[in-house]
């Protein structure tokens, strides 16, 4: 398979570094031959998904549940190299207007149907382009099955190699043509019990409790998965997960699954480990959206003023117990490809915030400047606390706040469908590549009613759209970086969507849980390489 080495990928940039805020950096990677068998019980620091597979993405919950069943063409490892999965190679033409994909032979879907190039053609034209990629593959004009194991993708513009491979290695899973062709993709019953080519098959989903997967006995890699059964279970809150670990009911959980004070206590027993590896290609942030269609918040000067009222150090240290750091831009500092620190920032200065609001025409009259409706997405405990903090911070500068903290389903609807907020507190996550997951928070094409974690602010700027369009066709890495910086300069100045803090992610596991592979996005991997040393 054609790979991009770490050196090539990070040419001219410093290597990635993620400092542990938990005092643990030891890798969970296996040092001896993995054992087969047993049941792995996993979880994460969030809630149950609305479906096991959500075609437009739907956030991290369905990403975690679907990727144990549905596979990508390629994956990105901890060393930032692209590795084969369903595709053995993805090779660009000299002009970067077409790519040839060589597929792995003798792969079957879970129902016994052969996986072929026709499946990839269907995915490319009917799923990846219109739904999965957030518009990032608009330049794709055709997909041709040259033979059973070869596909050629053709584009009407140049497509950067790293960009396309990042899309194929990201949340762009491959779904079965014979299940989805000619049917409504968004409401297909298979979304609740997906059929894939992956190492696990869905046995059952007990809503409100767990999803159970069993080994795919006909998997194309006969060594995998190592465990016979995988159970992903949901607990109501982080403290419940801590109790589940101690009771032997939980083995492995990702993305800060338990309260920070519990981490050291569990690790000190030597029965558990906590590591920050496995998140190089999935950075997370606590994010605010301003509703730019509301009269007050459509003004950038008001948005900038309100950001000065926020103490990001307090959020990092107190709400996240040091498991976060103040963000200095929308792109996380861990992204050594596209992070730039010489951008406008908004220091904590309530007096300045008040003066800027006075100058904008919103002085305190009759006890307040205006009333602000804040919706804090209730899927993380920290979001709840951040909403409570922001209410106090804005009341301190003379703004009345109506705070709502809905459940997951209602949060998704209010923020991403009904746009029923002045400010929304949510979470953005994304890989090293900026498009589409990071850029779609700002582009006009990212305004898709009902599509979660896209442009909920409904900010639209033709100049920014043009920049992103240029970025999507630029094949020179240094020129792409320059365009990325210009993009970030606009969004930092306009501030319709802002990352308040960067979340330091960690995985907690029983000490007898081993991982025999390097993951760059542990939440979205298949977990086929995890084994039990029991």
Secondary structure, DSSP 8 states (H G I E B T S, - for coil): -----HHHHTTTS-------SSS-----B-SS------EEEEEESS---SSS--TT---HHHHHHHTTTS--SEEE-TTS-EEESSEEEEEE-TTSSEEEEEE-SS-B-TTS-B--HHHHHHIIIIIIIIIITTTTTTTEEEEEEEETTEEEEEESS---HHHHHHHHHTT-----HHHHTTS-STT-GGGTS---SSSEEEEEEETTTEEEEEE-TT-SSTT--SSSEEEEE--SSHHHHHHHHHTTS--EEESS-S-HHHHHHHHHTTSEEEE--S-TT-EEEEEEEE-TTSTTTT-HHHHHHHHTT--HHHIIIIISTTSEEE-SSSS-TT-TTT--SSS------HHHHHHHHHHTT---BTTBS-EEEEEE-TTSHHHHHHHHHHHHHHHTTT-EEEEE---HHHHHHHHHTS---SEEEEEEEE-SS-TTTTGGGTSGGG--TT-TTS-TT----HHHHHHHHHHHH---HHHHHHHHHHHHHHHHHH-SEEEEEEE---EEEETTEEE-S--SSGGGS--TTEEE--
